[in-house]
Amino acid sequence: MGLLDSLKGLFSSRPKVDLSTRFERLREAVAGTMSKFYKAKDLSSGQVVGLKILDSKKVDPVEARYKGLGKPSEGEIGSRIEGPNVVRTLEWGVAADGSRYIVQEFVDGKGLHAILASEKPIPPRARLNLIRQAARAIDTVHKAGFVHRDICPRNFVLDPEGRLVLIDFGLSVPDRPAFLQPGNRVGTPDYMAPEIVRRRQADRRIDIFSFGVTAFEICTRQLPWPRGGGGQAAMLHDSPPTDIRLLWEGMPEPLAELIMACLAAEPASRPESMEQVTAALAKVAGKA
């Protein structure tokens, strides 16, 4: 075990802390699917951090699906995933009031979903850079032994220096069949792989599909299928997607082929790994 792992283990086993006296909350909470997130100042160190407080009523039913499997907590999963395009998890534990919390680096930037919803043009080279960074982030998750399960623009933040950061591991699980069995329909419907909707055994290729949808949106500001609400949107993902070449005239053909391959309904027709995807993107970027 390395020094960083040892330190994180000490953090996670600290006595329960009073969050109200340990942290000064600098910004109103942002409500997530299963948590609230604050920009906060750690009064013990003076560091500005991200403070995530989990909602047990929403988290516990999800965690109960994996009872007996030894699933790591969200904080522990985040601490095991380290890379330049992944948010750093600094500490996690149980507060004095019984709530579970996670302390992360605070990424002071704008959500990728907000950037794509704006009307500000994104030059082709910048699109490729965003896609390449997103791919690196997911590859980092997979190499750490996990499947993210909720890759979408909402879970990326772009900082002022141009670094794209993957910020949330609330639905992430170990990359083992027992954690990816049929019936666990989790994720964001517009980005959800067909095998999840079909209730089939899943694997890390669900993240490759979601990456494909995200990359398509970065390139075109549109989705490959009509945007919908709830599971109805994901039901469309068995049908052929819009050809991305129709929405970006003159886009690099290798990039178009790669994104369309990631969107294949059958997992076997997608790239085998995000490492393969990042290698392909490096060649595209070199020609752009």
C-alpha positions as CSV (number, residue, x, y, z in Angstrom):
1,M,0.0,0.0,0.0
2,G,1.4,3.4,-1.0
3,L,1.7,6.5,1.2
4,L,-1.3,8.1,-0.5
5,D,-3.5,5.1,0.1
6,S,-2.4,5.0,3.8
7,L,-3.3,8.7,4.2
8,K,-6.7,8.1,2.6
9,G,-7.3,5.2,4.9
10,L,-6.5,7.4,7.9
11,F,-8.9,10.1,6.6
12,S,-11.7,7.6,6.1
13,S,-11.3,6.2,9.6
14,R,-11.2,9.5,11.4
15,P,-13.6,10.1,14.3
16,K,-17.0,11.5,13.2
17,V,-16.8,15.2,12.5
18,D,-19.2,18.0,12.9
19,L,-19.6,19.3,9.4
20,S,-21.1,22.6,10.5
21,T,-17.9,23.5,12.5
22,R,-15.3,21.8,10.3
23,F,-16.5,23.5,7.1
24,E,-17.6,27.0,6.1
25,R,-20.1,26.7,3.3
26,L,-19.3,29.3,0.7
27,R,-22.0,28.6,-1.8
28,E,-25.5,27.3,-1.8
29,A,-26.0,23.6,-2.3
30,V,-26.4,22.2,-5.8
31,A,-28.9,19.3,-5.6
32,G,-27.7,16.2,-7.3
33,T,-29.6,12.9,-7.9
34,M,-28.5,11.4,-4.6
35,S,-26.7,14.2,-2.8
36,K,-26.1,17.9,-2.2
37,F,-22.8,19.6,-3.2
38,Y,-21.3,22.7,-1.6
39,K,-18.3,24.9,-2.3
40,A,-16.8,25.0,1.2
41,K,-13.7,26.1,3.1
42,D,-12.1,23.4,5.3
43,L,-11.4,25.4,8.5
44,S,-8.8,22.9,9.6
45,S,-6.6,23.6,6.6
46,G,-7.9,26.7,4.9
47,Q,-8.4,24.9,1.7
48,V,-11.4,25.5,-0.6
49,V,-12.9,22.1,-1.3
50,G,-16.1,20.5,-2.7
51,L,-18.2,19.0,0.1
52,K,-20.7,16.4,-1.0
53,I,-23.3,15.2,1.5
54,L,-25.2,12.0,0.5
55,D,-28.9,11.6,0.8
56,S,-29.3,8.3,2.7
57,K,-32.9,7.8,1.6
58,K,-31.8,7.8,-2.0
59,V,-28.4,6.1,-1.7
60,D,-29.3,3.2,0.6
61,P,-31.8,1.5,-1.8
62,V,-29.1,1.6,-4.5
63,E,-26.4,0.2,-2.3
64,A,-28.8,-2.5,-1.0
65,R,-28.7,-4.1,-4.4
66,Y,-25.1,-5.1,-3.8
67,K,-25.5,-6.4,-0.2
68,G,-23.0,-9.1,0.5
69,L,-20.8,-8.3,-2.5
70,G,-18.4,-6.0,-0.6
71,K,-19.1,-2.9,-2.8
72,P,-16.8,0.0,-1.9
73,S,-18.5,3.3,-0.9
74,E,-18.6,6.2,-3.4
75,G,-15.8,7.9,-1.4
76,E,-13.6,4.9,-1.5
77,I,-14.2,4.3,-5.2
78,G,-13.3,8.0,-5.9
79,S,-10.1,7.7,-3.9
80,R,-9.0,4.7,-6.0
81,I,-9.4,6.6,-9.3
82,E,-6.6,9.0,-10.0
83,G,-5.8,10.9,-13.2
84,P,-5.6,14.4,-14.6
85,N,-9.2,14.4,-15.9
86,V,-10.8,12.9,-12.7
87,V,-11.7,14.9,-9.6
88,R,-9.5,14.1,-6.6
89,T,-11.2,12.6,-3.6
90,L,-9.5,13.9,-0.5
91,E,-11.5,12.4,2.4
92,W,-14.8,10.6,3.1
93,G,-16.6,9.4,6.2
94,V,-19.6,9.6,8.4
95,A,-20.4,12.9,10.1
96,A,-21.5,13.5,13.7
97,D,-25.1,13.7,12.6
98,G,-24.9,10.3,10.8
99,S,-24.7,11.7,7.3
100,R,-22.1,10.4,4.9
101,Y,-19.9,12.9,3.3
102,I,-17.1,13.2,0.7
103,V,-14.5,15.9,0.4
104,Q,-13.1,16.5,-3.1
105,E,-11.0,19.1,-4.8
106,F,-13.2,22.0,-5.9
107,V,-13.2,22.3,-9.6
108,D,-14.1,26.0,-10.3
109,G,-15.5,25.7,-13.7
110,K,-18.6,25.3,-15.9
111,G,-20.6,22.1,-16.5
112,L,-20.1,20.6,-19.9
113,H,-23.9,20.4,-20.3
114,A,-24.2,24.1,-19.7
115,I,-21.4,24.8,-22.3
116,L,-23.2,22.7,-24.9
117,A,-26.5,24.4,-24.1
118,S,-25.1,27.8,-24.8
119,E,-24.8,29.4,-28.2
120,K,-21.1,30.1,-27.9
121,P,-19.3,28.4,-30.9
122,I,-16.9,25.6,-30.1
123,P,-14.2,25.4,-32.8
124,P,-13.4,22.0,-34.3
125,R,-10.0,21.7,-32.5
126,A,-11.7,22.5,-29.2
127,R,-14.3,19.8,-29.8
128,L,-11.6,17.3,-30.4
129,N,-9.8,18.4,-27.2
130,L,-12.9,17.9,-25.1
131,I,-13.6,14.5,-26.6
132,R,-10.1,13.4,-26.0
133,Q,-10.1,14.5,-22.4
134,A,-13.5,12.8,-21.7
135,A,-12.1,9.6,-23.2
136,R,-9.0,9.8,-21.0
137,A,-11.2,10.3,-17.9
138,I,-13.2,7.2,-18.7
139,D,-10.1,5.2,-19.5
140,T,-8.8,6.1,-16.1
141,V,-11.9,4.8,-14.4
142,H,-11.7,1.5,-16.3
143,K,-8.0,1.0,-15.6
144,A,-8.8,1.5,-11.9
145,G,-11.2,-1.4,-12.1
146,F,-14.5,0.3,-12.2
147,V,-17.5,1.1,-14.5
148,H,-18.8,4.6,-14.2
149,R,-22.4,3.9,-15.4
150,D,-23.4,7.6,-15.8
151,I,-21.2,9.2,-18.4
152,C,-22.9,12.3,-19.7
153,P,-22.1,16.0,-20.0
154,R,-23.7,16.8,-16.6
155,N,-20.9,14.9,-14.9
156,F,-18.0,16.8,-16.5
157,V,-16.7,20.2,-15.5
158,L,-14.4,22.4,-17.6
159,D,-12.1,24.6,-15.6
160,P,-10.7,28.0,-16.7
161,E,-7.4,26.4,-17.8
162,G,-9.3,24.1,-20.2
163,R,-9.1,20.9,-18.1
164,L,-12.2,18.7,-18.4
165,V,-12.9,16.8,-15.2
166,L,-15.2,13.8,-14.4
167,I,-16.8,14.7,-11.1
168,D,-19.2,12.0,-9.9
169,F,-19.0,8.4,-8.9
170,G,-22.4,7.9,-7.2
171,L,-23.4,5.1,-9.5
172,S,-20.0,3.6,-10.1
173,V,-19.3,-0.1,-9.3
174,P,-16.4,-2.5,-9.6
175,D,-15.9,-4.0,-13.0
176,R,-17.1,-7.4,-12.2
177,P,-20.2,-9.3,-13.5
178,A,-21.9,-9.5,-10.1
179,F,-22.2,-5.7,-10.0
180,L,-23.5,-5.4,-13.6
181,Q,-26.3,-8.0,-13.7
182,P,-29.5,-7.5,-15.6
183,G,-32.2,-5.4,-14.0
184,N,-30.0,-2.5,-12.6
185,R,-31.3,0.2,-14.9
186,V,-29.3,3.1,-13.7
187,G,-27.9,6.1,-15.6
188,T,-29.2,9.0,-17.6
189,P,-31.7,7.8,-20.2
190,D,-30.5,9.9,-23.2
191,Y,-27.0,8.4,-22.7
192,M,-28.0,4.8,-21.6
193,A,-26.7,1.7,-23.5
194,P,-29.4,-0.5,-25.0
195,E,-28.3,-3.6,-23.0
196,I,-29.3,-1.8,-19.8
197,V,-32.8,-1.2,-21.2
198,R,-33.0,-4.8,-22.5
199,R,-32.1,-6.0,-19.0
200,R,-29.0,-7.9,-20.2
201,Q,-25.7,-8.6,-18.6
202,A,-23.6,-5.4,-18.9
203,D,-19.9,-4.6,-18.8
204,R,-17.6,-1.6,-19.2
205,R,-18.9,-1.1,-22.8
206,I,-21.9,0.7,-21.4
207,D,-19.5,3.6,-20.7
208,I,-18.2,3.4,-24.2
209,F,-21.8,3.8,-25.5
210,S,-22.4,6.7,-23.2
211,F,-19.1,8.3,-24.3
212,G,-20.3,8.0,-27.9
213,V,-23.5,9.9,-27.2
214,T,-21.5,12.5,-25.3
215,A,-18.9,12.9,-28.0
216,F,-21.7,13.1,-30.6
217,E,-23.2,16.0,-28.6
218,I,-19.9,17.8,-28.2
219,C,-19.5,17.7,-32.0
220,T,-23.0,18.7,-33.0
221,R,-24.9,20.0,-29.9
222,Q,-27.5,17.4,-30.7
223,L,-28.1,13.8,-29.7
224,P,-28.0,10.8,-32.0
225,W,-31.7,10.1,-31.2
226,P,-34.5,12.4,-30.2
227,R,-34.2,13.7,-26.7
228,G,-36.8,12.3,-24.4
229,G,-37.9,11.9,-20.9
230,G,-37.4,8.9,-18.7
231,G,-36.9,5.4,-20.1
232,Q,-38.7,6.2,-23.3
233,A,-35.5,8.0,-24.6
234,A,-33.3,4.9,-24.0
235,M,-35.8,2.7,-25.8
236,L,-34.8,4.3,-29.0
237,H,-31.2,3.3,-28.8
238,D,-31.8,0.0,-30.5
239,S,-32.6,1.9,-33.7
240,P,-29.9,3.4,-36.0
241,P,-28.7,6.8,-34.8
242,T,-28.5,9.9,-36.9
243,D,-25.3,9.8,-39.0
244,I,-23.0,12.4,-37.4
245,R,-21.6,13.4,-40.8
246,L,-25.0,14.9,-41.7
247,L,-24.6,17.4,-38.8
248,W,-20.9,18.3,-39.1
249,E,-20.0,18.7,-42.7
250,G,-16.4,18.0,-43.4
251,M,-15.6,16.5,-39.9
252,P,-12.6,14.2,-39.9
253,E,-13.7,10.8,-41.2
254,P,-11.8,8.8,-38.6
255,L,-13.6,10.7,-35.8
256,A,-17.0,10.1,-37.4
257,E,-16.3,6.4,-37.8
258,L,-15.1,6.1,-34.2
259,I,-18.1,7.9,-32.7
260,M,-20.6,5.9,-34.8
261,A,-18.8,2.7,-33.7
262,C,-19.2,3.6,-30.0
263,L,-23.0,4.0,-30.7
264,A,-23.5,0.5,-31.9
265,A,-26.5,-1.2,-30.4
266,E,-24.6,-4.5,-29.9
267,P,-21.7,-4.2,-27.4
268,A,-19.5,-6.5,-29.5
269,S,-19.6,-4.0,-32.4
270,R,-18.2,-1.2,-30.2
271,P,-14.5,-0.6,-29.6
272,E,-13.2,-3.1,-27.1
273,S,-11.8,-0.6,-24.6
274,M,-11.5,3.1,-23.9
275,E,-7.7,2.6,-24.3
276,Q,-8.5,1.7,-27.9
277,V,-10.7,4.8,-28.2
278,T,-8.0,7.1,-26.8
279,A,-5.4,5.7,-29.1
280,A,-7.7,6.3,-32.1
281,L,-8.5,9.9,-30.9
282,A,-4.8,10.7,-30.6
283,K,-4.3,9.9,-34.3
284,V,-7.4,12.1,-35.2
285,A,-6.1,15.0,-33.1
286,G,-2.7,14.8,-34.9
287,K,-4.4,15.4,-38.2
288,A,-6.7,18.1,-37.2
